[in-house]
């Protein structure tokens, strides 16, 4: 019984990670960089091996440090 439960949690974790990642990309398109950073950090809290989430986290951080026009 515990084996099937852990599989369900793993699937839920993957869905949660994908939700945070997708939200981060949506915020990127809206140029809401603090929200990009927040969601990518949450995605990485679930799966810290996601190279794409690391990439977009870095992009969001770079955008935050650009001088305003």
Biopython code that builds the backbone (N, CA, C, O; Angstrom):
import numpy as np
from Bio.PDB.StructureBuilder import StructureBuilder

atoms = [
    (1, "UNK", "N", (0.816, -1.190, 0.000)),
    (1, "UNK", "CA", (0.000, 0.000, 0.000)),
    (1, "UNK", "C", (0.864, 1.259, 0.000)),
    (1, "UNK", "O", (0.520, 2.237, -0.663)),
    (2, "UNK", "N", (1.974, 1.251, 0.729)),
    (2, "UNK", "CA", (2.819, 2.442, 0.765)),
    (2, "UNK", "C", (3.472, 2.714, -0.592)),
    (2, "UNK", "O", (3.741, 3.869, -0.922)),
    (3, "UNK", "N", (3.727, 1.679, -1.372)),
    (3, "UNK", "CA", (4.334, 1.873, -2.685)),
    (3, "UNK", "C", (3.447, 2.656, -3.622)),
    (3, "UNK", "O", (3.925, 3.533, -4.342)),
    (4, "UNK", "N", (2.139, 2.349, -3.625)),
    (4, "UNK", "CA", (1.237, 3.079, -4.518)),
    (4, "UNK", "C", (1.064, 4.519, -4.062)),
    (4, "UNK", "O", (0.890, 5.418, -4.885)),
    (5, "UNK", "N", (1.111, 4.739, -2.758)),
    (5, "UNK", "CA", (0.975, 6.093, -2.237)),
    (5, "UNK", "C", (2.145, 6.972, -2.638)),
    (5, "UNK", "O", (1.960, 8.134, -2.999)),
    (6, "UNK", "N", (3.350, 6.419, -2.576)),
    (6, "UNK", "CA", (4.514, 7.224, -2.938)),
    (6, "UNK", "C", (4.482, 7.582, -4.422)),
    (6, "UNK", "O", (4.934, 8.661, -4.806)),
    (7, "UNK", "N", (3.957, 6.694, -5.254)),
    (7, "UNK", "CA", (3.817, 7.003, -6.675)),
    (7, "UNK", "C", (2.839, 8.135, -6.917)),
    (7, "UNK", "O", (3.054, 8.989, -7.777)),
    (8, "UNK", "N", (1.766, 8.130, -6.150)),
    (8, "UNK", "CA", (0.780, 9.206, -6.269)),
    (8, "UNK", "C", (1.392, 10.532, -5.849)),
    (8, "UNK", "O", (1.158, 11.556, -6.491)),
    (9, "UNK", "N", (2.177, 10.521, -4.772)),
    (9, "UNK", "CA", (2.811, 11.759, -4.322)),
    (9, "UNK", "C", (3.823, 12.246, -5.346)),
    (9, "UNK", "O", (3.934, 13.448, -5.589)),
    (10, "UNK", "N", (4.564, 11.318, -5.949)),
    (10, "UNK", "CA", (5.542, 11.707, -6.965)),
    (10, "UNK", "C", (4.842, 12.363, -8.149)),
    (10, "UNK", "O", (5.334, 13.355, -8.686)),
    (11, "UNK", "N", (3.706, 11.821, -8.559)),
    (11, "UNK", "CA", (2.951, 12.409, -9.664)),
    (11, "UNK", "C", (2.417, 13.779, -9.280)),
    (11, "UNK", "O", (2.432, 14.704, -10.092)),
    (12, "UNK", "N", (1.947, 13.912, -8.053)),
    (12, "UNK", "CA", (1.445, 15.206, -7.582)),
    (12, "UNK", "C", (2.573, 16.224, -7.514)),
    (12, "UNK", "O", (2.377, 17.386, -7.868)),
    (13, "UNK", "N", (3.755, 15.803, -7.063)),
    (13, "UNK", "CA", (4.903, 16.699, -7.016)),
    (13, "UNK", "C", (5.265, 17.189, -8.416)),
    (13, "UNK", "O", (5.545, 18.372, -8.608)),
    (14, "UNK", "N", (5.262, 16.285, -9.390)),
    (14, "UNK", "CA", (5.590, 16.661, -10.770)),
    (14, "UNK", "C", (4.567, 17.658, -11.300)),
    (14, "UNK", "O", (4.933, 18.624, -11.971)),
    (15, "UNK", "N", (3.295, 17.435, -11.007)),
    (15, "UNK", "CA", (2.258, 18.368, -11.455)),
    (15, "UNK", "C", (2.420, 19.729, -10.788)),
    (15, "UNK", "O", (2.241, 20.761, -11.433)),
    (16, "UNK", "N", (2.753, 19.736, -9.514)),
    (16, "UNK", "CA", (2.964, 20.983, -8.789)),
    (16, "UNK", "C", (4.171, 21.724, -9.365)),
    (16, "UNK", "O", (4.117, 22.936, -9.575)),
    (17, "UNK", "N", (5.243, 21.005, -9.616)),
    (17, "UNK", "CA", (6.441, 21.607, -10.190)),
    (17, "UNK", "C", (6.130, 22.207, -11.558)),
    (17, "UNK", "O", (6.554, 23.324, -11.856)),
    (18, "UNK", "N", (5.401, 21.481, -12.382)),
    (18, "UNK", "CA", (5.043, 21.975, -13.716)),
    (18, "UNK", "C", (4.137, 23.199, -13.629)),
    (18, "UNK", "O", (4.244, 24.107, -14.454)),
    (19, "UNK", "N", (3.249, 23.232, -12.640)),
    (19, "UNK", "CA", (2.361, 24.384, -12.469)),
    (19, "UNK", "C", (3.169, 25.636, -12.125)),
    (19, "UNK", "O", (2.952, 26.695, -12.714)),
    (20, "UNK", "N", (4.091, 25.521, -11.183)),
    (20, "UNK", "CA", (4.928, 26.671, -10.832)),
    (20, "UNK", "C", (5.764, 27.121, -12.031)),
    (20, "UNK", "O", (5.881, 28.318, -12.296)),
    (21, "UNK", "N", (6.335, 26.176, -12.744)),
    (21, "UNK", "CA", (7.167, 26.483, -13.900)),
    (21, "UNK", "C", (6.349, 27.213, -14.968)),
    (21, "UNK", "O", (6.788, 28.231, -15.504)),
    (22, "UNK", "N", (5.169, 26.692, -15.273)),
    (22, "UNK", "CA", (4.312, 27.294, -16.293)),
    (22, "UNK", "C", (3.867, 28.692, -15.886)),
    (22, "UNK", "O", (3.847, 29.604, -16.713)),
    (23, "UNK", "N", (3.513, 28.864, -14.626)),
    (23, "UNK", "CA", (3.163, 30.197, -14.139)),
    (23, "UNK", "C", (4.336, 31.153, -14.297)),
    (23, "UNK", "O", (4.155, 32.305, -14.692)),
    (24, "UNK", "N", (5.523, 30.683, -13.993)),
    (24, "UNK", "CA", (6.708, 31.516, -14.151)),
    (24, "UNK", "C", (6.893, 31.979, -15.587)),
    (24, "UNK", "O", (7.226, 33.139, -15.831)),
    (25, "UNK", "N", (6.676, 31.077, -16.537)),
    (25, "UNK", "CA", (6.786, 31.453, -17.950)),
    (25, "UNK", "C", (5.705, 32.442, -18.352)),
    (25, "UNK", "O", (5.957, 33.352, -19.141)),
    (26, "UNK", "N", (4.510, 32.273, -17.820)),
    (26, "UNK", "CA", (3.434, 33.214, -18.120)),
    (26, "UNK", "C", (3.778, 34.604, -17.590)),
    (26, "UNK", "O", (3.551, 35.608, -18.265)),
    (27, "UNK", "N", (4.322, 34.653, -16.385)),
    (27, "UNK", "CA", (4.738, 35.941, -15.831)),
    (27, "UNK", "C", (5.890, 36.543, -16.631)),
    (27, "UNK", "O", (5.973, 37.765, -16.755)),
    (28, "UNK", "N", (6.772, 35.723, -17.171)),
    (28, "UNK", "CA", (7.864, 36.221, -18.002)),
    (28, "UNK", "C", (7.302, 36.997, -19.192)),
    (28, "UNK", "O", (7.760, 38.096, -19.506)),
    (29, "UNK", "N", (6.306, 36.408, -19.846)),
    (29, "UNK", "CA", (5.711, 37.062, -21.008)),
    (29, "UNK", "C", (5.034, 38.375, -20.635)),
    (29, "UNK", "O", (4.898, 39.260, -21.480)),
    (30, "UNK", "N", (4.611, 38.512, -19.395)),
    (30, "UNK", "CA", (3.984, 39.738, -18.901)),
    (30, "UNK", "C", (5.014, 40.696, -18.297)),
    (30, "UNK", "O", (4.666, 41.770, -17.808)),
    (31, "UNK", "N", (6.286, 40.292, -18.340)),
    (31, "UNK", "CA", (7.392, 41.070, -17.784)),
    (31, "UNK", "C", (7.239, 41.350, -16.286)),
    (31, "UNK", "O", (7.636, 42.406, -15.795)),
    (32, "UNK", "N", (6.666, 40.400, -15.583)),
    (32, "UNK", "CA", (6.508, 40.476, -14.123)),
    (32, "UNK", "C", (7.607, 39.633, -13.487)),
    (32, "UNK", "O", (7.372, 38.519, -13.018)),
    (33, "UNK", "N", (8.808, 40.193, -13.483)),
    (33, "UNK", "CA", (9.997, 39.432, -13.114)),
    (33, "UNK", "C", (10.033, 38.968, -11.660)),
    (33, "UNK", "O", (10.525, 37.870, -11.400)),
    (34, "UNK", "N", (9.537, 39.750, -10.699)),
    (34, "UNK", "CA", (9.503, 39.204, -9.331)),
    (34, "UNK", "C", (8.636, 37.939, -9.238)),
    (34, "UNK", "O", (8.956, 37.022, -8.482)),
    (35, "UNK", "N", (7.548, 37.894, -10.001)),
    (35, "UNK", "CA", (6.689, 36.702, -10.002)),
    (35, "UNK", "C", (7.368, 35.538, -10.717)),
    (35, "UNK", "O", (7.179, 34.381, -10.341)),
    (36, "UNK", "N", (8.159, 35.841, -11.748)),
    (36, "UNK", "CA", (8.934, 34.792, -12.428)),
    (36, "UNK", "C", (9.870, 34.145, -11.415)),
    (36, "UNK", "O", (9.922, 32.921, -11.293)),
    (37, "UNK", "N", (10.605, 34.978, -10.693)),
    (37, "UNK", "CA", (11.567, 34.480, -9.710)),
    (37, "UNK", "C", (10.864, 33.654, -8.643)),
    (37, "UNK", "O", (11.313, 32.558, -8.307)),
    (38, "UNK", "N", (9.781, 34.166, -8.118)),
    (38, "UNK", "CA", (9.040, 33.483, -7.054)),
    (38, "UNK", "C", (8.572, 32.093, -7.508)),
    (38, "UNK", "O", (8.712, 31.118, -6.769)),
    (39, "UNK", "N", (8.019, 32.006, -8.722)),
    (39, "UNK", "CA", (7.497, 30.729, -9.205)),
    (39, "UNK", "C", (8.592, 29.751, -9.590)),
    (39, "UNK", "O", (8.438, 28.546, -9.393)),
    (40, "UNK", "N", (9.693, 30.246, -10.135)),
    (40, "UNK", "CA", (10.796, 29.342, -10.464)),
    (40, "UNK", "C", (11.442, 28.793, -9.194)),
    (40, "UNK", "O", (11.847, 27.631, -9.157)),
    (41, "UNK", "N", (11.538, 29.613, -8.167)),
    (41, "UNK", "CA", (12.060, 29.122, -6.886)),
    (41, "UNK", "C", (11.148, 28.028, -6.341)),
    (41, "UNK", "O", (11.630, 27.010, -5.842)),
    (42, "UNK", "N", (9.844, 28.229, -6.432)),
    (42, "UNK", "CA", (8.902, 27.212, -5.957)),
    (42, "UNK", "C", (9.036, 25.929, -6.781)),
    (42, "UNK", "O", (9.007, 24.829, -6.229)),
    (43, "UNK", "N", (9.182, 26.071, -8.089)),
    (43, "UNK", "CA", (9.373, 24.884, -8.943)),
    (43, "UNK", "C", (10.643, 24.141, -8.543)),
    (43, "UNK", "O", (10.662, 22.911, -8.503)),
    (44, "UNK", "N", (11.705, 24.892, -8.245)),
    (44, "UNK", "CA", (12.967, 24.265, -7.859)),
    (44, "UNK", "C", (12.918, 23.674, -6.458)),
    (44, "UNK", "O", (13.676, 22.753, -6.152)),
    (45, "UNK", "N", (12.046, 24.186, -5.606)),
    (45, "UNK", "CA", (11.856, 23.570, -4.288)),
    (45, "UNK", "C", (11.282, 22.165, -4.420)),
    (45, "UNK", "O", (11.527, 21.307, -3.572)),
    (46, "UNK", "N", (10.518, 21.932, -5.484)),
    (46, "UNK", "CA", (9.942, 20.610, -5.727)),
    (46, "UNK", "C", (10.951, 19.718, -6.447)),
    (46, "UNK", "O", (11.103, 18.545, -6.104)),
    (47, "UNK", "N", (11.648, 20.280, -7.456)),
    (47, "UNK", "CA", (12.619, 19.500, -8.241)),
    (47, "UNK", "C", (13.802, 20.388, -8.587)),
    (47, "UNK", "O", (13.761, 21.144, -9.557)),
    (48, "UNK", "N", (14.846, 20.291, -7.796)),
    (48, "UNK", "CA", (15.993, 21.169, -8.006)),
    (48, "UNK", "C", (16.915, 20.718, -9.142)),
    (48, "UNK", "O", (17.981, 21.300, -9.344)),
    (49, "UNK", "N", (16.511, 19.692, -9.876)),
    (49, "UNK", "CA", (17.311, 19.246, -11.019)),
    (49, "UNK", "C", (16.761, 19.773, -12.344)),
    (49, "UNK", "O", (17.264, 19.405, -13.406)),
    (50, "UNK", "N", (15.748, 20.616, -12.301)),
    (50, "UNK", "CA", (15.122, 21.139, -13.525)),
    (50, "UNK", "C", (15.978, 22.275, -14.097)),
    (50, "UNK", "O", (15.923, 23.407, -13.616)),
    (51, "UNK", "N", (16.765, 21.960, -15.121)),
    (51, "UNK", "CA", (17.669, 22.948, -15.721)),
    (51, "UNK", "C", (16.913, 24.134, -16.307)),
    (51, "UNK", "O", (17.392, 25.266, -16.239)),
    (52, "UNK", "N", (15.747, 23.890, -16.877)),
    (52, "UNK", "CA", (14.968, 24.992, -17.462)),
    (52, "UNK", "C", (14.519, 25.981, -16.394)),
    (52, "UNK", "O", (14.576, 27.191, -16.609)),
    (53, "UNK", "N", (14.078, 25.486, -15.261)),
    (53, "UNK", "CA", (13.664, 26.368, -14.169)),
    (53, "UNK", "C", (14.854, 27.185, -13.668)),
    (53, "UNK", "O", (14.706, 28.366, -13.354)),
    (54, "UNK", "N", (16.034, 26.561, -13.591)),
    (54, "UNK", "CA", (17.234, 27.299, -13.194)),
    (54, "UNK", "C", (17.534, 28.407, -14.200)),
    (54, "UNK", "O", (17.890, 29.521, -13.817)),
    (55, "UNK", "N", (17.388, 28.098, -15.482)),
    (55, "UNK", "CA", (17.643, 29.085, -16.532)),
    (55, "UNK", "C", (16.718, 30.295, -16.373)),
    (55, "UNK", "O", (17.178, 31.436, -16.347)),
    (56, "UNK", "N", (15.405, 30.036, -16.266)),
    (56, "UNK", "CA", (14.451, 31.142, -16.187)),
    (56, "UNK", "C", (14.570, 31.899, -14.868)),
    (56, "UNK", "O", (14.301, 33.100, -14.821)),
    (57, "UNK", "N", (14.962, 31.228, -13.814)),
    (57, "UNK", "CA", (15.239, 31.921, -12.554)),
    (57, "UNK", "C", (16.371, 32.927, -12.777)),
    (57, "UNK", "O", (16.273, 34.081, -12.360)),
    (58, "UNK", "N", (17.435, 32.486, -13.430)),
    (58, "UNK", "CA", (18.556, 33.378, -13.713)),
    (58, "UNK", "C", (18.162, 34.536, -14.615)),
    (58, "UNK", "O", (18.580, 35.671, -14.387)),
    (59, "UNK", "N", (17.369, 34.262, -15.629)),
    (59, "UNK", "CA", (16.903, 35.330, -16.518)),
    (59, "UNK", "C", (16.078, 36.360, -15.753)),
    (59, "UNK", "O", (16.244, 37.565, -15.945)),
    (60, "UNK", "N", (15.201, 35.884, -14.896)),
    (60, "UNK", "CA", (14.390, 36.799, -14.089)),
    (60, "UNK", "C", (15.245, 37.650, -13.173)),
    (60, "UNK", "O", (14.992, 38.843, -13.006)),
    (61, "UNK", "N", (16.255, 37.039, -12.582)),
    (61, "UNK", "CA", (17.153, 37.786, -11.700)),
    (61, "UNK", "C", (17.941, 38.831, -12.478)),
    (61, "UNK", "O", (18.141, 39.944, -11.992)),
    (62, "UNK", "N", (18.388, 38.485, -13.680)),
    (62, "UNK", "CA", (19.096, 39.462, -14.510)),
    (62, "UNK", "C", (18.194, 40.645, -14.866)),
    (62, "UNK", "O", (18.620, 41.798, -14.808)),
    (63, "UNK", "N", (16.962, 40.352, -15.230)),
    (63, "UNK", "CA", (16.021, 41.421, -15.591)),
    (63, "UNK", "C", (15.763, 42.350, -14.397)),
    (63, "UNK", "O", (15.596, 43.556, -14.577)),
    (64, "UNK", "N", (15.732, 41.807, -13.218)),
    (64, "UNK", "CA", (15.499, 42.618, -12.026)),
    (64, "UNK", "C", (16.633, 43.601, -11.786)),
    (64, "UNK", "O", (16.428, 44.640, -11.157)),
    (65, "UNK", "N", (17.814, 43.291, -12.273)),
    (65, "UNK", "CA", (18.970, 44.140, -12.014)),
    (65, "UNK", "C", (19.252, 45.137, -13.132)),
    (65, "UNK", "O", (20.209, 45.907, -13.053)),
    (66, "UNK", "N", (18.424, 45.125, -14.170)),
    (66, "UNK", "CA", (18.616, 46.089, -15.244)),
    (66, "UNK", "C", (18.182, 47.472, -14.783)),
    (66, "UNK", "O", (17.200, 47.602, -14.051)),
    (67, "UNK", "N", (18.908, 48.512, -15.206)),
    (67, "UNK", "CA", (18.471, 49.864, -14.834)),
    (67, "UNK", "C", (17.157, 50.201, -15.533)),
    (67, "UNK", "O", (16.928, 49.812, -16.678)),
    (68, "UNK", "N", (16.308, 50.923, -14.830)),
    (68, "UNK", "CA", (15.025, 51.278, -15.427)),
    (68, "UNK", "C", (15.229, 52.385, -16.459)),
    (68, "UNK", "O", (16.108, 53.235, -16.316)),
    (69, "UNK", "N", (14.405, 52.356, -17.494)),
    (69, "UNK", "CA", (14.515, 53.348, -18.584)),
    (69, "UNK", "C", (13.824, 54.622, -18.207)),
    (69, "UNK", "O", (13.807, 55.571, -18.991)),
]
sb = StructureBuilder()
sb.init_structure("model")
sb.init_model(0)
sb.init_chain("A")
sb.init_seg("    ")
for serial, (resi, resn, name, xyz) in enumerate(atoms, 1):
    if name == "N":
        sb.init_residue(resn, " ", resi, " ")
    sb.init_atom(name, np.array(xyz, "f"), 0.0, 1.0, " ", f" {name:<3s}", serial, name[0])
structure = sb.get_structure()
